[in-house]
Amino acid sequence: MANTVLKVEGMSCGHCVSAIEKALTEKGASGKVDLASKNVTVEYDESELSLDVIKEAIEEQGYDVV
Ligand SMILES: [Cu+2]
């Protein structure tokens, strides 16, 4: 399992948190959002998923991975 922390812009409320966590779950990853620090901690299986796919899943929800 890989563990990575992404900085994500545009998150402002509980809706954003659940949208991102849900998008990650759908890809088979697990995500934990910290709104205050704008950090999204993602845990995923490197043999199943790439970081690009994870970033795309977040961006598809309308947020910017910086
Ligand atoms: Cu929101």
N, CA, C, O and the ligand as a Tripos MOL2 file, in Angstrom:
@<TRIPOS>MOLECULE
protein
  265   263    67     0     0
PROTEIN
NO_CHARGES

@<TRIPOS>ATOM
      1 N           0.8340   -1.1990    0.0000 N.3       1 MET1
      2 CA          0.0000    0.0000    0.0000 C.3       1 MET1
      3 C           0.8680    1.2480    0.0000 C.2       1 MET1
      4 O           1.8730    1.3350    0.7050 O.2       1 MET1
      5 N           0.4500    2.2060   -0.8110 N.am      2 ALA2
      6 CA          1.1510    3.4830   -0.8280 C.3       2 ALA2
      7 C           0.3020    4.5090   -0.1000 C.2       2 ALA2
      8 O          -0.9270    4.4440   -0.0890 O.2       2 ALA2
      9 N           0.9850    5.4350    0.4920 N.am      3 ASN3
     10 CA          0.3200    6.4750    1.2390 C.3       3 ASN3
     11 C           0.8730    7.8000    0.7590 C.2       3 ASN3
     12 O           2.0830    8.0230    0.7870 O.2       3 ASN3
     13 N          -0.0190    8.6870    0.3150 N.am      4 THR4
     14 CA          0.4840    9.9630   -0.1780 C.3       4 THR4
     15 C          -0.4140   11.0900    0.2730 C.2       4 THR4
     16 O          -1.6120   10.8950    0.4770 O.2       4 THR4
     17 N           0.1570   12.2620    0.4270 N.am      5 VAL5
     18 CA         -0.6230   13.4220    0.8410 C.3       5 VAL5
     19 C          -0.6480   14.4240   -0.3000 C.2       5 VAL5
     20 O           0.3960   14.8800   -0.7660 O.2       5 VAL5
     21 N          -1.8430   14.7590   -0.7420 N.am      6 LEU6
     22 CA         -2.0000   15.7320   -1.8280 C.3       6 LEU6
     23 C          -2.5510   17.0370   -1.2640 C.2       6 LEU6
     24 O          -3.3450   17.0390   -0.3230 O.2       6 LEU6
     25 N          -2.1160   18.1350   -1.8520 N.am      7 LYS7
     26 CA         -2.6490   19.4460   -1.5070 C.3       7 LYS7
     27 C          -3.7480   19.7370   -2.5100 C.2       7 LYS7
     28 O          -3.5050   19.7370   -3.7160 O.2       7 LYS7
     29 N          -4.9670   19.9880   -2.0180 N.am      8 VAL8
     30 CA         -6.1010   20.1910   -2.9170 C.3       8 VAL8
     31 C          -6.7650   21.5370   -2.6350 C.2       8 VAL8
     32 O          -7.1410   21.8380   -1.5020 O.2       8 VAL8
     33 N          -6.8990   22.3380   -3.6890 N.am      9 GLU9
     34 CA         -7.5480   23.6500   -3.5770 C.3       9 GLU9
     35 C          -9.0170   23.5490   -3.9560 C.2       9 GLU9
     36 O          -9.4000   22.7370   -4.7980 O.2       9 GLU9
     37 N          -9.8350   24.3860   -3.3220 N.am     10 GLY10
     38 CA        -11.2380   24.4880   -3.7010 C.3      10 GLY10
     39 C         -12.2000   23.7830   -2.7570 C.2      10 GLY10
     40 O         -13.4150   23.8580   -2.9400 O.2      10 GLY10
     41 N         -11.6720   23.1080   -1.7610 N.am     11 MET11
     42 CA        -12.5540   22.4180   -0.8100 C.3      11 MET11
     43 C         -12.9760   23.4100    0.2710 C.2      11 MET11
     44 O         -12.1500   24.1260    0.8360 O.2      11 MET11
     45 N         -14.2860   23.4360    0.5470 N.am     12 SER12
     46 CA        -14.7240   24.4180    1.5390 C.3      12 SER12
     47 C         -15.6840   23.8850    2.5850 C.2      12 SER12
     48 O         -15.8810   24.5270    3.6170 O.2      12 SER12
     49 N         -16.2810   22.7390    2.3490 N.am     13 CYS13
     50 CA        -17.2850   22.2920    3.3130 C.3      13 CYS13
     51 C         -17.3940   20.7730    3.3280 C.2      13 CYS13
     52 O         -16.6530   20.0670    2.6440 O.2      13 CYS13
     53 N         -18.3230   20.3030    4.1140 N.am     14 GLY14
     54 CA        -18.5130   18.8600    4.2600 C.3      14 GLY14
     55 C         -18.8920   18.1780    2.9590 C.2      14 GLY14
     56 O         -18.5660   17.0130    2.7340 O.2      14 GLY14
     57 N         -19.5910   18.9240    2.0990 N.am     15 HIS15
     58 CA        -19.9460   18.3500    0.8000 C.3      15 HIS15
     59 C         -18.6820   18.0230   -0.0060 C.2      15 HIS15
     60 O         -18.5750   16.9590   -0.6160 O.2      15 HIS15
     61 N         -17.7510   18.9430    0.0060 N.am     16 CYS16
     62 CA        -16.4930   18.7450   -0.7210 C.3      16 CYS16
     63 C         -15.7570   17.5190   -0.1740 C.2      16 CYS16
     64 O         -15.2390   16.6920   -0.9240 O.2      16 CYS16
     65 N         -15.7310   17.4350    1.1360 N.am     17 VAL17
     66 CA        -15.0460   16.3070    1.7850 C.3      17 VAL17
     67 C         -15.6620   14.9930    1.3260 C.2      17 VAL17
     68 O         -14.9440   14.0650    0.9560 O.2      17 VAL17
     69 N         -16.9940   14.9110    1.3490 N.am     18 SER18
     70 CA        -17.5960   13.6340    0.9840 C.3      18 SER18
     71 C         -17.4910   13.3650   -0.5040 C.2      18 SER18
     72 O         -17.3690   12.2100   -0.9120 O.2      18 SER18
     73 N         -17.5380   14.4250   -1.3390 N.am     19 ALA19
     74 CA        -17.3960   14.2250   -2.7900 C.3      19 ALA19
     75 C         -16.0270   13.6240   -3.1090 C.2      19 ALA19
     76 O         -15.9120   12.7100   -3.9250 O.2      19 ALA19
     77 N         -15.0090   14.1450   -2.4640 N.am     20 ILE20
     78 CA        -13.6540   13.6530   -2.7340 C.3      20 ILE20
     79 C         -13.4630   12.2520   -2.1670 C.2      20 ILE20
     80 O         -12.9150   11.3730   -2.8320 O.2      20 ILE20
     81 N         -13.9140   12.0550   -0.9480 N.am     21 GLU21
     82 CA        -13.7360   10.7310   -0.3410 C.3      21 GLU21
     83 C         -14.4920    9.6590   -1.1350 C.2      21 GLU21
     84 O         -14.0150    8.5340   -1.2870 O.2      21 GLU21
     85 N         -15.6650   10.0210   -1.6330 N.am     22 LYS22
     86 CA        -16.4490    9.0860   -2.4170 C.3      22 LYS22
     87 C         -15.7590    8.7700   -3.7450 C.2      22 LYS22
     88 O         -15.6920    7.6120   -4.1590 O.2      22 LYS22
     89 N         -15.2450    9.8160   -4.4090 N.am     23 ALA23
     90 CA        -14.5650    9.6140   -5.6930 C.3      23 ALA23
     91 C         -13.3640    8.6770   -5.5270 C.2      23 ALA23
     92 O         -13.0940    7.8380   -6.3860 O.2      23 ALA23
     93 N         -12.6530    8.8330   -4.4130 N.am     24 LEU24
     94 CA        -11.4900    7.9820   -4.1710 C.3      24 LEU24
     95 C         -11.9120    6.5490   -3.8710 C.2      24 LEU24
     96 O         -11.2840    5.5960   -4.3320 O.2      24 LEU24
     97 N         -12.9660    6.4110   -3.1060 N.am     25 THR25
     98 CA        -13.4720    5.0790   -2.7910 C.3      25 THR25
     99 C         -13.8790    4.3400   -4.0660 C.2      25 THR25
    100 O         -13.6330    3.1440   -4.2170 O.2      25 THR25
    101 N         -14.5160    5.0940   -4.9900 N.am     26 GLU26
    102 CA        -14.9460    4.4830   -6.2440 C.3      26 GLU26
    103 C         -13.7700    3.9740   -7.0710 C.2      26 GLU26
    104 O         -13.9140    3.0350   -7.8540 O.2      26 GLU26
    105 N         -12.6100    4.5960   -6.8930 N.am     27 LYS27
    106 CA        -11.4160    4.1340   -7.6150 C.3      27 LYS27
    107 C         -10.7130    2.9960   -6.8810 C.2      27 LYS27
    108 O          -9.7580    2.4130   -7.3940 O.2      27 LYS27
    109 N         -11.1860    2.6890   -5.6890 N.am     28 GLY28
    110 CA        -10.5630    1.6220   -4.9230 C.3      28 GLY28
    111 C          -9.4940    2.1070   -3.9620 C.2      28 GLY28
    112 O          -8.7390    1.3160   -3.3970 O.2      28 GLY28
    113 N          -9.4420    3.4270   -3.7860 N.am     29 ALA29
    114 CA         -8.4850    3.9890   -2.8320 C.3      29 ALA29
    115 C          -9.2590    4.4190   -1.5910 C.2      29 ALA29
    116 O         -10.4900    4.3960   -1.5770 O.2      29 ALA29
    117 N          -8.5380    4.8060   -0.5650 N.am     30 SER30
    118 CA         -9.2530    5.4100    0.5430 C.3      30 SER30
    119 C          -8.6340    6.7610    0.8310 C.2      30 SER30
    120 O          -7.4130    6.9160    0.8480 O.2      30 SER30
    121 N          -9.4950    7.7290    1.0550 N.am     31 GLY31
    122 CA         -9.0150    9.0920    1.2380 C.3      31 GLY31
    123 C          -9.5090    9.6960    2.5210 C.2      31 GLY31
    124 O         -10.6050    9.4020    2.9970 O.2      31 GLY31
    125 N          -8.6720   10.5510    3.0690 N.am     32 LYS32
    126 CA         -9.0770   11.2720    4.2660 C.3      32 LYS32
    127 C          -8.7470   12.7490    4.0320 C.2      32 LYS32
    128 O          -7.6070   13.1220    3.7550 O.2      32 LYS32
    129 N          -9.7960   13.5730    4.1550 N.am     33 VAL33
    130 CA         -9.6330   14.9940    3.8570 C.3      33 VAL33
    131 C          -9.4900   15.7950    5.1410 C.2      33 VAL33
    132 O         -10.2600   15.6210    6.0860 O.2      33 VAL33
    133 N          -8.5020   16.6700    5.1630 N.am     34 ASP34
    134 CA         -8.3900   17.6310    6.2480 C.3      34 ASP34
    135 C          -8.6060   19.0170    5.6650 C.2      34 ASP34
    136 O          -7.7290   19.5750    5.0060 O.2      34 ASP34
    137 N          -9.7870   19.5620    5.9190 N.am     35 LEU35
    138 CA        -10.1640   20.8460    5.3160 C.3      35 LEU35
    139 C          -9.2390   21.9870    5.7270 C.2      35 LEU35
    140 O          -8.8570   22.8060    4.8900 O.2      35 LEU35
    141 N          -8.8830   22.0480    6.9830 N.am     36 ALA36
    142 CA         -8.0920   23.1610    7.4900 C.3      36 ALA36
    143 C          -6.7380   23.2660    6.7860 C.2      36 ALA36
    144 O          -6.2930   24.3600    6.4390 O.2      36 ALA36
    145 N          -6.0960   22.1310    6.5820 N.am     37 SER37
    146 CA         -4.7650   22.1600    5.9610 C.3      37 SER37
    147 C          -4.8390   21.9220    4.4590 C.2      37 SER37
    148 O          -3.8160   21.9730    3.7770 O.2      37 SER37
    149 N          -6.0430   21.6620    3.9280 N.am     38 LYS38
    150 CA         -6.2570   21.3490    2.5100 C.3      38 LYS38
    151 C          -5.4980   20.0920    2.0750 C.2      38 LYS38
    152 O          -5.1690   19.9250    0.9010 O.2      38 LYS38
    153 N          -5.2350   19.2350    3.0210 N.am     39 ASN39
    154 CA         -4.5250   18.0060    2.7020 C.3      39 ASN39
    155 C          -5.5020   16.8450    2.5120 C.2      39 ASN39
    156 O          -6.4490   16.6680    3.2780 O.2      39 ASN39
    157 N          -5.2430   16.0750    1.4800 N.am     40 VAL40
    158 CA         -5.9920   14.8380    1.2800 C.3      40 VAL40
    159 C          -4.9880   13.6900    1.3780 C.2      40 VAL40
    160 O          -4.0860   13.5650    0.5500 O.2      40 VAL40
    161 N          -5.1580   12.8760    2.3800 N.am     41 THR41
    162 CA         -4.2890   11.7220    2.5450 C.3      41 THR41
    163 C          -4.9290   10.5400    1.8320 C.2      41 THR41
    164 O          -6.0540   10.1460    2.1360 O.2      41 THR41
    165 N          -4.1940    9.9870    0.8850 N.am     42 VAL42
    166 CA         -4.7410    8.9040    0.0760 C.3      42 VAL42
    167 C          -3.9250    7.6350    0.2870 C.2      42 VAL42
    168 O          -2.6960    7.6410    0.2160 O.2      42 VAL42
    169 N          -4.6320    6.5700    0.5430 N.am     43 GLU43
    170 CA         -3.9810    5.2720    0.6640 C.3      43 GLU43
    171 C          -4.4700    4.4010   -0.4910 C.2      43 GLU43
    172 O          -5.6740    4.2610   -0.7080 O.2      43 GLU43
    173 N          -3.5360    3.8240   -1.2190 N.am     44 TYR44
    174 CA         -3.9430    3.0470   -2.3910 C.3      44 TYR44
    175 C          -2.9330    1.9480   -2.6910 C.2      44 TYR44
    176 O          -1.7940    1.9620   -2.2260 O.2      44 TYR44
    177 N          -3.4010    1.0030   -3.4840 N.am     45 ASP45
    178 CA         -2.5600   -0.1220   -3.8790 C.3      45 ASP45
    179 C          -1.8470    0.2550   -5.1810 C.2      45 ASP45
    180 O          -2.4830    0.4150   -6.2220 O.2      45 ASP45
    181 N          -0.5250    0.3940   -5.1080 N.am     46 GLU46
    182 CA          0.2470    0.8350   -6.2750 C.3      46 GLU46
    183 C           0.1530   -0.1130   -7.4690 C.2      46 GLU46
    184 O           0.3620    0.3010   -8.6090 O.2      46 GLU46
    185 N          -0.1580   -1.3730   -7.2120 N.am     47 SER47
    186 CA         -0.2510   -2.3130   -8.3220 C.3      47 SER47
    187 C          -1.5960   -2.2020   -9.0390 C.2      47 SER47
    188 O          -1.7690   -2.7470  -10.1290 O.2      47 SER47
    189 N          -2.5500   -1.4920   -8.4200 N.am     48 GLU48
    190 CA         -3.8830   -1.3390   -9.0110 C.3      48 GLU48
    191 C          -4.1260    0.0710   -9.5500 C.2      48 GLU48
    192 O          -4.8670    0.2640  -10.5140 O.2      48 GLU48
    193 N          -3.4950    1.0360   -8.9180 N.am     49 LEU49
    194 CA         -3.8040    2.4310   -9.2100 C.3      49 LEU49
    195 C          -2.5360    3.2490   -9.3410 C.2      49 LEU49
    196 O          -1.5260    2.9710   -8.6950 O.2      49 LEU49
    197 N          -2.6060    4.2770  -10.2010 N.am     50 SER50
    198 CA         -1.4780    5.2060  -10.2540 C.3      50 SER50
    199 C          -1.9110    6.5300   -9.6360 C.2      50 SER50
    200 O          -3.1020    6.8080   -9.4950 O.2      50 SER50
    201 N          -0.9430    7.3210   -9.2800 N.am     51 LEU51
    202 CA         -1.2280    8.6190   -8.6790 C.3      51 LEU51
    203 C          -1.9830    9.5160   -9.6610 C.2      51 LEU51
    204 O          -2.8060   10.3360   -9.2530 O.2      51 LEU51
    205 N          -1.6990    9.3580  -10.9560 N.am     52 ASP52
    206 CA         -2.3970   10.1580  -11.9630 C.3      52 ASP52
    207 C          -3.9000    9.8970  -11.9430 C.2      52 ASP52
    208 O          -4.7030   10.8220  -12.0590 O.2      52 ASP52
    209 N          -4.2680    8.6320  -11.7950 N.am     53 VAL53
    210 CA         -5.6860    8.2720  -11.7620 C.3      53 VAL53
    211 C          -6.3530    8.9080  -10.5370 C.2      53 VAL53
    212 O          -7.4840    9.3880  -10.6070 O.2      53 VAL53
    213 N          -5.6440    8.9010   -9.4450 N.am     54 ILE54
    214 CA         -6.1670    9.4900   -8.2070 C.3      54 ILE54
    215 C          -6.3460   11.0010   -8.3500 C.2      54 ILE54
    216 O          -7.3700   11.5600   -7.9560 O.2      54 ILE54
    217 N          -5.3380   11.6440   -8.9170 N.am     55 LYS55
    218 CA         -5.4380   13.0990   -9.1240 C.3      55 LYS55
    219 C          -6.5940   13.4310  -10.0600 C.2      55 LYS55
    220 O          -7.3360   14.3860   -9.8310 O.2      55 LYS55
    221 N          -6.7410   12.6330  -11.1150 N.am     56 GLU56
    222 CA         -7.8360   12.8420  -12.0560 C.3      56 GLU56
    223 C          -9.1910   12.7110  -11.3750 C.2      56 GLU56
    224 O         -10.0990   13.5020  -11.6300 O.2      56 GLU56
    225 N          -9.3240   11.7180  -10.5140 N.am     57 ALA57
    226 CA        -10.5950   11.4900   -9.8240 C.3      57 ALA57
    227 C         -10.9640   12.7080   -8.9870 C.2      57 ALA57
    228 O         -12.1360   13.0760   -8.9040 O.2      57 ALA57
    229 N          -9.9720   13.3310   -8.3700 N.am     58 ILE58
    230 CA        -10.2350   14.5240   -7.5690 C.3      58 ILE58
    231 C         -10.5740   15.7000   -8.4770 C.2      58 ILE58
    232 O         -11.4940   16.4650   -8.1900 O.2      58 ILE58
    233 N          -9.8360   15.8410   -9.5650 N.am     59 GLU59
    234 CA        -10.0760   16.9640  -10.4800 C.3      59 GLU59
    235 C         -11.4280   16.8480  -11.1800 C.2      59 GLU59
    236 O         -12.0660   17.8600  -11.4710 O.2      59 GLU59
    237 N         -11.8680   15.6170  -11.4520 N.am     60 GLU60
    238 CA        -13.1820   15.4040  -12.0630 C.3      60 GLU60
    239 C         -14.3010   15.9390  -11.1660 C.2      60 GLU60
    240 O         -15.3800   16.2860  -11.6470 O.2      60 GLU60
    241 N         -14.0370   16.0020   -9.8770 N.am     61 GLN61
    242 CA        -15.0350   16.5210   -8.9460 C.3      61 GLN61
    243 C         -15.0130   18.0450   -8.8910 C.2      61 GLN61
    244 O         -15.8420   18.6610   -8.2210 O.2      61 GLN61
    245 N         -14.0710   18.6430   -9.5920 N.am     62 GLY62
    246 CA        -14.0170   20.1020   -9.6600 C.3      62 GLY62
    247 C         -13.0110   20.7540   -8.7440 C.2      62 GLY62
    248 O         -13.0920   21.9560   -8.4910 O.2      62 GLY62
    249 N         -12.0620   19.9830   -8.2410 N.am     63 TYR63
    250 CA        -11.0470   20.5490   -7.3450 C.3      63 TYR63
    251 C          -9.6770   20.5080   -8.0120 C.2      63 TYR63
    252 O          -9.4410   19.7350   -8.9400 O.2      63 TYR63
    253 N          -8.7930   21.3470   -7.5240 N.am     64 ASP64
    254 CA         -7.4550   21.4080   -8.1150 C.3      64 ASP64
    255 C          -6.4340   20.7530   -7.2110 C.2      64 ASP64
    256 O          -6.3030   21.1070   -6.0400 O.2      64 ASP64
    257 N          -5.7110   19.7920   -7.7670 N.am     65 VAL65
    258 CA         -4.5890   19.2000   -7.0410 C.3      65 VAL65
    259 C          -3.3780   20.0650   -7.3600 C.2      65 VAL65
    260 O          -3.0030   20.2170   -8.5230 O.2      65 VAL65
    261 N          -2.7770   20.6250   -6.3360 N.am     66 VAL66
    262 CA         -1.6670   21.5520   -6.5810 C.3      66 VAL66
    263 C          -0.3220   20.9260   -6.2030 C.2      66 VAL66
    264 O           0.7190   21.5670   -6.3440 O.2      66 VAL66
    265 CU        -18.1000   22.1030   -0.2770 Cu       67 CU67
@<TRIPOS>BOND
     1     1     2 1
     2     2     3 1
     3     3     4 2
     4     3     5 am
     5     5     6 1
     6     6     7 1
     7     7     8 2
     8     7     9 am
     9     9    10 1
    10    10    11 1
    11    11    12 2
    12    11    13 am
    13    13    14 1
    14    14    15 1
    15    15    16 2
    16    15    17 am
    17    17    18 1
    18    18    19 1
    19    19    20 2
    20    19    21 am
    21    21    22 1
    22    22    23 1
    23    23    24 2
    24    23    25 am
    25    25    26 1
    26    26    27 1
    27    27    28 2
    28    27    29 am
    29    29    30 1
    30    30    31 1
    31    31    32 2
    32    31    33 am
    33    33    34 1
    34    34    35 1
    35    35    36 2
    36    35    37 am
    37    37    38 1
    38    38    39 1
    39    39    40 2
    40    39    41 am
    41    41    42 1
    42    42    43 1
    43    43    44 2
    44    43    45 am
    45    45    46 1
    46    46    47 1
    47    47    48 2
    48    47    49 am
    49    49    50 1
    50    50    51 1
    51    51    52 2
    52    51    53 am
    53    53    54 1
    54    54    55 1
    55    55    56 2
    56    55    57 am
    57    57    58 1
    58    58    59 1
    59    59    60 2
    60    59    61 am
    61    61    62 1
    62    62    63 1
    63    63    64 2
    64    63    65 am
    65    65    66 1
    66    66    67 1
    67    67    68 2
    68    67    69 am
    69    69    70 1
    70    70    71 1
    71    71    72 2
    72    71    73 am
    73    73    74 1
    74    74    75 1
    75    75    76 2
    76    75    77 am
    77    77    78 1
    78    78    79 1
    79    79    80 2
    80    79    81 am
    81    81    82 1
    82    82    83 1
    83    83    84 2
    84    83    85 am
    85    85    86 1
    86    86    87 1
    87    87    88 2
    88    87    89 am
    89    89    90 1
    90    90    91 1
    91    91    92 2
    92    91    93 am
    93    93    94 1
    94    94    95 1
    95    95    96 2
    96    95    97 am
    97    97    98 1
    98    98    99 1
    99    99   100 2
   100    99   101 am
   101   101   102 1
   102   102   103 1
   103   103   104 2
   104   103   105 am
   105   105   106 1
   106   106   107 1
   107   107   108 2
   108   107   109 am
   109   109   110 1
   110   110   111 1
   111   111   112 2
   112   111   113 am
   113   113   114 1
   114   114   115 1
   115   115   116 2
   116   115   117 am
   117   117   118 1
   118   118   119 1
   119   119   120 2
   120   119   121 am
   121   121   122 1
   122   122   123 1
   123   123   124 2
   124   123   125 am
   125   125   126 1
   126   126   127 1
   127   127   128 2
   128   127   129 am
   129   129   130 1
   130   130   131 1
   131   131   132 2
   132   131   133 am
   133   133   134 1
   134   134   135 1
   135   135   136 2
   136   135   137 am
   137   137   138 1
   138   138   139 1
   139   139   140 2
   140   139   141 am
   141   141   142 1
   142   142   143 1
   143   143   144 2
   144   143   145 am
   145   145   146 1
   146   146   147 1
   147   147   148 2
   148   147   149 am
   149   149   150 1
   150   150   151 1
   151   151   152 2
   152   151   153 am
   153   153   154 1
   154   154   155 1
   155   155   156 2
   156   155   157 am
   157   157   158 1
   158   158   159 1
   159   159   160 2
   160   159   161 am
   161   161   162 1
   162   162   163 1
   163   163   164 2
   164   163   165 am
   165   165   166 1
   166   166   167 1
   167   167   168 2
   168   167   169 am
   169   169   170 1
   170   170   171 1
   171   171   172 2
   172   171   173 am
   173   173   174 1
   174   174   175 1
   175   175   176 2
   176   175   177 am
   177   177   178 1
   178   178   179 1
   179   179   180 2
   180   179   181 am
   181   181   182 1
   182   182   183 1
   183   183   184 2
   184   183   185 am
   185   185   186 1
   186   186   187 1
   187   187   188 2
   188   187   189 am
   189   189   190 1
   190   190   191 1
   191   191   192 2
   192   191   193 am
   193   193   194 1
   194   194   195 1
   195   195   196 2
   196   195   197 am
   197   197   198 1
   198   198   199 1
   199   199   200 2
   200   199   201 am
   201   201   202 1
   202   202   203 1
   203   203   204 2
   204   203   205 am
   205   205   206 1
   206   206   207 1
   207   207   208 2
   208   207   209 am
   209   209   210 1
   210   210   211 1
   211   211   212 2
   212   211   213 am
   213   213   214 1
   214   214   215 1
   215   215   216 2
   216   215   217 am
   217   217   218 1
   218   218   219 1
   219   219   220 2
   220   219   221 am
   221   221   222 1
   222   222   223 1
   223   223   224 2
   224   223   225 am
   225   225   226 1
   226   226   227 1
   227   227   228 2
   228   227   229 am
   229   229   230 1
   230   230   231 1
   231   231   232 2
   232   231   233 am
   233   233   234 1
   234   234   235 1
   235   235   236 2
   236   235   237 am
   237   237   238 1
   238   238   239 1
   239   239   240 2
   240   239   241 am
   241   241   242 1
   242   242   243 1
   243   243   244 2
   244   243   245 am
   245   245   246 1
   246   246   247 1
   247   247   248 2
   248   247   249 am
   249   249   250 1
   250   250   251 1
   251   251   252 2
   252   251   253 am
   253   253   254 1
   254   254   255 1
   255   255   256 2
   256   255   257 am
   257   257   258 1
   258   258   259 1
   259   259   260 2
   260   259   261 am
   261   261   262 1
   262   262   263 1
   263   263   264 2
@<TRIPOS>SUBSTRUCTURE
     1 MET1         2 RESIDUE 1 A MET
     2 ALA2         6 RESIDUE 1 A ALA
     3 ASN3        10 RESIDUE 1 A ASN
     4 THR4        14 RESIDUE 1 A THR
     5 VAL5        18 RESIDUE 1 A VAL
     6 LEU6        22 RESIDUE 1 A LEU
     7 LYS7        26 RESIDUE 1 A LYS
     8 VAL8        30 RESIDUE 1 A VAL
     9 GLU9        34 RESIDUE 1 A GLU
    10 GLY10       38 RESIDUE 1 A GLY
    11 MET11       42 RESIDUE 1 A MET
    12 SER12       46 RESIDUE 1 A SER
    13 CYS13       50 RESIDUE 1 A CYS
    14 GLY14       54 RESIDUE 1 A GLY
    15 HIS15       58 RESIDUE 1 A HIS
    16 CYS16       62 RESIDUE 1 A CYS
    17 VAL17       66 RESIDUE 1 A VAL
    18 SER18       70 RESIDUE 1 A SER
    19 ALA19       74 RESIDUE 1 A ALA
    20 ILE20       78 RESIDUE 1 A ILE
    21 GLU21       82 RESIDUE 1 A GLU
    22 LYS22       86 RESIDUE 1 A LYS
    23 ALA23       90 RESIDUE 1 A ALA
    24 LEU24       94 RESIDUE 1 A LEU
    25 THR25       98 RESIDUE 1 A THR
    26 GLU26      102 RESIDUE 1 A GLU
    27 LYS27      106 RESIDUE 1 A LYS
    28 GLY28      110 RESIDUE 1 A GLY
    29 ALA29      114 RESIDUE 1 A ALA
    30 SER30      118 RESIDUE 1 A SER
    31 GLY31      122 RESIDUE 1 A GLY
    32 LYS32      126 RESIDUE 1 A LYS
    33 VAL33      130 RESIDUE 1 A VAL
    34 ASP34      134 RESIDUE 1 A ASP
    35 LEU35      138 RESIDUE 1 A LEU
    36 ALA36      142 RESIDUE 1 A ALA
    37 SER37      146 RESIDUE 1 A SER
    38 LYS38      150 RESIDUE 1 A LYS
    39 ASN39      154 RESIDUE 1 A ASN
    40 VAL40      158 RESIDUE 1 A VAL
    41 THR41      162 RESIDUE 1 A THR
    42 VAL42      166 RESIDUE 1 A VAL
    43 GLU43      170 RESIDUE 1 A GLU
    44 TYR44      174 RESIDUE 1 A TYR
    45 ASP45      178 RESIDUE 1 A ASP
    46 GLU46      182 RESIDUE 1 A GLU
    47 SER47      186 RESIDUE 1 A SER
    48 GLU48      190 RESIDUE 1 A GLU
    49 LEU49      194 RESIDUE 1 A LEU
    50 SER50      198 RESIDUE 1 A SER
    51 LEU51      202 RESIDUE 1 A LEU
    52 ASP52      206 RESIDUE 1 A ASP
    53 VAL53      210 RESIDUE 1 A VAL
    54 ILE54      214 RESIDUE 1 A ILE
    55 LYS55      218 RESIDUE 1 A LYS
    56 GLU56      222 RESIDUE 1 A GLU
    57 ALA57      226 RESIDUE 1 A ALA
    58 ILE58      230 RESIDUE 1 A ILE
    59 GLU59      234 RESIDUE 1 A GLU
    60 GLU60      238 RESIDUE 1 A GLU
    61 GLN61      242 RESIDUE 1 A GLN
    62 GLY62      246 RESIDUE 1 A GLY
    63 TYR63      250 RESIDUE 1 A TYR
    64 ASP64      254 RESIDUE 1 A ASP
    65 VAL65      258 RESIDUE 1 A VAL
    66 VAL66      262 RESIDUE 1 A VAL
    67 CU67       265 GROUP 0 **** ****
